[in-house]
Amino acid sequence: MWEFTSPRKILFGEDALEYLKEIEGNKALIITGKTVKKLGFAEKVSKYLEEAGLQTKTFDEVEPEPSIETIVKGAKLAKEYGPDWLIGLGGGSNMDAAKAIWVLYERPDMEVGAISPLEKLGLRNKAKLICIPTTSGSGSEATWATIITDSAGRTKLELASKELVPDIVILDPQFPKFMPPRLTSDSGMDALVHSMEAYVNQWRNDFSNAMAIGAIKIIFEYLPRAYNNPDDIEAREKMHVAATMSGLAFGNSQAGLAHSMGHALGAIFKIPHGRTVGMLLPYVIKYNVGKTAELYVEIAKSIGIQANTNQKYIETLIQAVKDLMEKVSVPFSIKDMGLDWKTFASELDELINRAMVSSETITNPRIPDEEELKRLFTYAFNCTEVDF
């Protein structure tokens, strides 16, 4: 039996934010980071909520890759304030933080690390959740996952519960147009990898496939436009929608090896998530292809590639991914991200250990052993051809 889980309502397009005027409630806690607040986004959201008759308060201490300590602090404020709406405003980190704060607000008896699909959380007794992404990539607004950092252990906790899916998602393109090119690239590549890995992983299904292939087509067409022209509102709107579609895709199937390897690489070396997974994608396609050639051929056909053989389809698809990476300035290797071999090699065993235990490795179409992961990481460092 399969289940497709999604937000109850998704508002999208220009002026989507005005939906906040229709919200019924008493108090809203806006959960965000200092950059988003500085841009005036939290104030804009607050004004709409106040027009609806709600009191508002802002918790603006969410950092990139939010820590357990931040979640505990936010939950303490929520408990003191007593909101009936939580608003996750920003990129994936802010929305992930909002989800985790929500759990601790509703369940003060729990620790962050106890969030699990097997644990009944009993959410929505105190509050509901609205997610408003300001970047176009994480897909957190559409998933039942939250990634929280254990700073002491230098690990990312991959936590999930179907109760964490937001009640309402608002996709307004006025927000992502403020993303600088680097963030546009990182977030857009994150969405692409979500979609491509969702389409080929072991838990793929008809509903996730439709969302994944739709997002892939949009991203190949509109990401370069959004990267080169921040004011291209059509490209911004399309990428915003594609990111949520990719979230619905992998949120109802799974991601794969580029994500498990990318999470490890990003956590240890403090490299943005979208950049690591985007760089790893061509290597992972080459590794997977023996198990899923026909699926990659379907992806290739969806973006207009024509060829005479499956091998040629896949070669052309990998080149199309690399061409897209070049257009949006994604590095082709770990070395290109500024790491030297000695530093990288000193953490290689830890990288392998973390990737091995990730759920995203387990659902990848081809499951590597430790030696294969070592070779994949090494290939990705040196930008050499994958050979298995």
C-alpha positions in Angstrom: 0.0 0.0 0.0 1.2 3.5 -0.9 0.2 6.9 0.5 0.6 10.3 -1.1 0.9 13.1 1.5 0.7 16.8 0.7 -0.2 20.1 2.3 -3.9 20.7 2.6 -3.7 23.9 0.5 -1.0 25.3 -1.8 -1.4 29.0 -2.9 0.9 30.0 -5.8 1.5 32.9 -8.3 1.8 36.6 -7.9 0.0 38.0 -4.8 -0.3 34.6 -3.3 0.8 36.1 0.0 -2.5 38.0 0.2 -4.1 34.7 1.3 -2.8 35.5 4.8 -5.6 38.1 5.1 -8.0 35.2 5.2 -6.4 33.3 8.1 -8.5 32.9 11.2 -6.8 32.8 14.6 -5.5 34.7 17.5 -1.7 34.6 17.5 1.0 33.7 15.0 4.7 33.0 15.6 6.9 33.7 12.6 10.0 31.5 12.6 12.8 32.8 10.4 16.4 33.9 10.2 18.1 37.3 10.5 18.7 37.7 6.7 15.0 37.1 5.9 14.0 39.5 8.6 16.5 42.1 7.4 15.0 41.9 3.9 11.6 42.9 5.3 9.9 39.6 4.6 8.9 38.9 8.2 7.4 42.4 8.5 5.4 42.0 5.3 4.0 38.6 6.5 3.2 40.2 9.9 1.2 43.0 8.3 -1.0 40.6 6.4 -1.6 38.5 9.5 -2.5 41.6 11.5 -5.0 42.6 8.8 -6.6 39.2 9.5 -6.8 40.2 13.1 -3.9 38.1 14.5 -1.2 39.2 16.9 2.3 38.4 15.7 5.7 37.7 17.1 8.9 36.8 15.3 11.6 34.4 16.3 14.5 35.3 14.0 17.4 33.2 15.4 17.3 30.3 12.9 20.8 29.7 11.4 21.7 27.8 8.3 21.5 24.1 9.1 19.6 24.8 12.4 20.9 23.3 15.6 19.1 21.5 18.3 19.9 24.4 20.6 18.0 26.8 18.3 15.0 24.5 18.2 14.8 24.3 22.0 15.1 28.1 22.2 12.3 28.6 19.7 10.0 26.1 21.4 10.5 27.9 24.7 9.4 31.2 23.1 6.4 29.4 21.5 5.4 28.0 24.9 5.5 31.4 26.5 3.7 33.1 23.6 1.0 30.5 22.9 0.4 30.9 19.1 -2.3 29.0 17.2 -0.3 29.4 14.0 3.4 28.8 13.3 4.8 30.4 10.2 8.0 28.9 8.7 9.4 31.7 6.5 12.6 31.4 4.5 14.7 28.7 3.0 14.7 25.0 4.0 16.5 25.7 7.3 13.8 28.1 8.5 11.0 25.8 7.5 12.7 22.7 9.0 13.2 24.7 12.2 9.5 25.6 12.2 8.6 22.0 12.0 10.8 20.9 14.8 9.8 23.9 17.0 6.2 22.9 16.4 6.8 19.4 17.7 8.4 20.6 20.9 5.7 23.2 21.4 3.0 20.6 21.1 5.0 17.9 22.8 7.3 19.4 25.5 8.0 15.9 26.7 9.9 15.1 23.6 13.5 15.6 22.4 14.2 16.7 18.9 15.9 13.5 18.0 12.9 11.4 19.0 10.9 12.7 15.9 10.1 9.6 14.0 7.5 8.1 11.6 6.8 5.5 14.3 6.1 8.1 17.0 2.5 9.5 17.3 3.2 13.2 17.7 -0.4 14.4 18.2 0.2 17.8 16.4 -2.5 20.4 15.8 -3.9 20.4 19.3 -2.2 23.8 19.9 -1.3 25.2 16.4 -1.2 24.6 12.7 1.7 25.3 10.4 2.1 27.6 7.3 5.3 27.4 5.3 6.3 30.3 3.0 9.5 29.5 1.1 11.7 32.4 0.0 14.1 30.2 -1.9 13.3 27.7 -4.6 14.9 24.4 -3.9 14.6 22.6 -0.5 11.0 21.4 -1.0 10.7 21.4 2.8 7.3 23.2 2.5 5.9 20.0 0.8 7.6 17.2 2.8 7.2 15.4 6.1 11.0 15.7 6.9 13.0 18.1 8.9 16.9 18.2 8.9 18.3 19.4 12.2 22.0 19.6 13.1 23.6 18.0 16.1 26.5 20.5 16.4 28.3 18.4 19.1 28.3 15.3 16.9 28.7 17.2 13.6 25.8 15.2 12.2 22.6 16.0 10.4 19.6 14.4 12.0 17.3 13.2 9.2 13.9 13.3 11.1 10.5 12.7 9.7 6.8 12.3 10.5 3.8 12.6 8.2 2.2 14.9 10.8 4.9 17.5 9.9 3.5 18.2 6.5 2.4 21.9 6.6 -1.3 22.8 6.6 -0.8 25.6 4.1 2.0 26.5 1.7 2.3 29.9 0.1 4.4 30.3 -3.1 4.8 33.9 -3.9 7.5 34.8 -6.5 8.1 38.2 -4.9 10.4 36.5 -2.4 12.8 34.4 -4.5 13.5 37.3 -6.8 15.7 38.6 -4.0 17.9 35.5 -4.1 21.5 36.3 -5.3 22.7 34.1 -8.3 24.8 31.8 -6.0 21.7 30.9 -3.9 19.5 30.6 -7.0 22.0 28.1 -8.3 22.4 26.1 -5.1 18.7 25.9 -4.4 17.7 25.2 -8.0 20.2 22.3 -8.2 18.8 20.9 -5.0 15.4 20.8 -6.6 16.7 19.1 -9.7 18.5 16.4 -7.6 15.4 15.9 -5.5 13.4 15.3 -8.7 15.8 13.0 -10.5 16.5 10.9 -7.4 12.8 10.6 -6.7 12.2 9.4 -10.2 14.7 6.5 -10.0 14.7 5.4 -6.3 13.3 2.2 -5.0 10.2 3.8 -3.5 9.1 5.6 -6.7 5.4 5.5 -7.5 3.0 6.9 -10.0 2.2 10.1 -8.1 5.8 10.9 -7.2 6.9 10.2 -10.8 4.4 12.7 -12.2 5.6 15.4 -9.9 9.3 14.6 -10.4 9.2 14.6 -14.2 7.2 17.8 -14.3 9.7 19.5 -12.0 12.7 18.3 -14.1 11.2 19.8 -17.3 10.6 23.1 -15.6 14.1 23.3 -14.0 16.0 22.6 -17.1 14.1 25.4 -18.9 13.8 28.0 -16.2 16.8 27.7 -13.8 19.3 29.4 -16.2 16.8 32.3 -16.7 16.3 32.8 -13.0 20.1 32.6 -12.5 20.9 35.2 -15.2 18.1 37.6 -14.5 16.8 37.8 -11.0 13.9 40.0 -12.1 12.5 37.5 -14.5 9.3 37.0 -12.6 8.1 34.2 -14.9 11.2 32.2 -14.3 11.1 32.9 -10.5 7.4 31.7 -10.4 8.2 28.6 -12.4 11.2 27.6 -10.3 9.2 28.2 -7.1 6.5 25.8 -8.3 9.1 23.3 -9.5 10.8 23.3 -6.1 7.5 22.4 -4.4 6.7 19.8 -7.0 10.2 18.2 -6.3 9.4 18.3 -2.6 6.1 16.4 -3.3 8.1 14.0 -5.4 10.8 13.0 -3.0 8.6 13.5 0.0 6.4 10.7 -1.2 9.2 8.5 -2.4 12.8 9.3 -1.4 15.9 10.9 -2.5 19.1 8.9 -3.2 22.9 8.6 -3.0 23.7 12.2 -4.1 21.8 13.3 -1.0 23.3 10.9 1.5 26.8 11.7 0.2 26.0 15.4 0.0 24.6 15.6 3.5 27.8 14.1 4.8 30.0 16.4 2.7 28.1 19.5 3.7 27.9 18.7 7.4 31.6 18.0 7.8 33.0 20.8 5.5 30.2 23.4 5.9 29.4 23.5 2.2 25.9 24.5 1.1 23.7 21.5 0.6 22.5 22.3 -2.9 26.0 22.8 -4.1 27.2 19.4 -2.8 24.2 17.4 -4.2 24.3 19.2 -7.5 28.1 18.5 -7.9 27.5 14.8 -7.1 24.6 14.2 -9.4 26.6 13.2 -12.6 28.7 10.7 -10.6 25.6 9.1 -9.0 23.8 8.8 -12.4 26.8 7.0 -13.8 26.9 4.7 -10.7 23.2 4.0 -10.8 22.7 3.5 -14.5 23.2 -0.2 -14.6 20.1 -0.7 -12.4 17.9 2.1 -13.8 18.9 2.8 -17.4 15.3 2.8 -18.7 14.3 5.4 -16.1 17.1 7.8 -17.0 16.1 7.3 -20.6 12.6 8.5 -19.7 14.1 11.5 -18.0 16.2 12.3 -21.1 13.2 12.1 -23.3 11.2 14.4 -21.1 13.7 17.2 -21.7 13.7 16.7 -25.4 16.8 14.5 -25.9 16.7 12.3 -28.9 19.1 9.3 -29.4 19.3 5.9 -31.1 20.4 3.8 -28.1 19.9 3.8 -24.3 23.6 4.4 -23.8 23.5 7.5 -26.0 20.4 8.8 -24.2 22.1 8.5 -20.9 25.4 10.0 -22.1 23.5 12.9 -23.5 21.5 13.3 -20.3 24.6 13.4 -18.2 26.1 16.0 -20.6 22.8 18.0 -20.3 23.2 18.0 -16.5 26.8 19.2 -16.8 25.8 21.9 -19.3 23.2 23.1 -16.8 25.8 23.0 -14.0 28.1 25.1 -16.1 25.4 27.6 -16.9 24.7 28.2 -13.2 28.3 27.9 -12.0 28.1 24.6 -10.1 31.6 23.1 -9.4 32.3 19.8 -11.1 34.4 18.3 -8.3 35.0 18.5 -4.5 38.4 19.9 -5.3 36.8 22.7 -7.2 34.9 23.6 -4.0 38.2 24.6 -2.4 39.2 21.5 -0.5 42.7 20.1 -0.7 43.3 16.3 -0.8 44.9 16.1 2.7 42.0 17.8 4.4 39.5 15.7 2.4 41.3 12.4 2.9 41.4 13.0 6.7 37.6 12.9 6.8 37.0 10.3 4.1 36.2 7.4 6.5 33.8 9.6 8.4 32.1 10.7 5.1 31.7 7.0 4.2 30.3 6.1 7.6 27.7 8.8 7.5 26.6 8.1 3.9 26.3 4.4 4.7 23.8 4.8 7.5 21.6 7.3 5.6 18.1 6.2 4.7 18.7 7.8 1.3 21.5 5.4 0.6 19.2 2.5 1.4 16.5 3.6 -1.0 18.9 4.4 -3.8 18.4 2.0 -6.8 21.9 0.6 -6.3 23.1 0.3 -2.7 26.9 0.7 -2.4 29.3 -0.9 0.0 32.0 1.0 1.8 34.6 0.4 -0.9 32.2 1.7 -3.6 31.4 4.8 -1.6 35.2 5.4 -1.1 35.7 5.2 -4.8 32.7 7.5 -5.5 33.9 10.1 -3.1 37.4 9.9 -4.6 36.1 10.1 -8.2 34.1 13.2 -7.1 37.1 14.8 -5.6 39.3 14.4 -8.6 36.6 14.8 -11.3 37.4 11.5 -12.8 35.1 9.0 -14.7 33.1 6.6 -12.6 34.1 3.0 -13.2 32.4 0.1 -11.4 
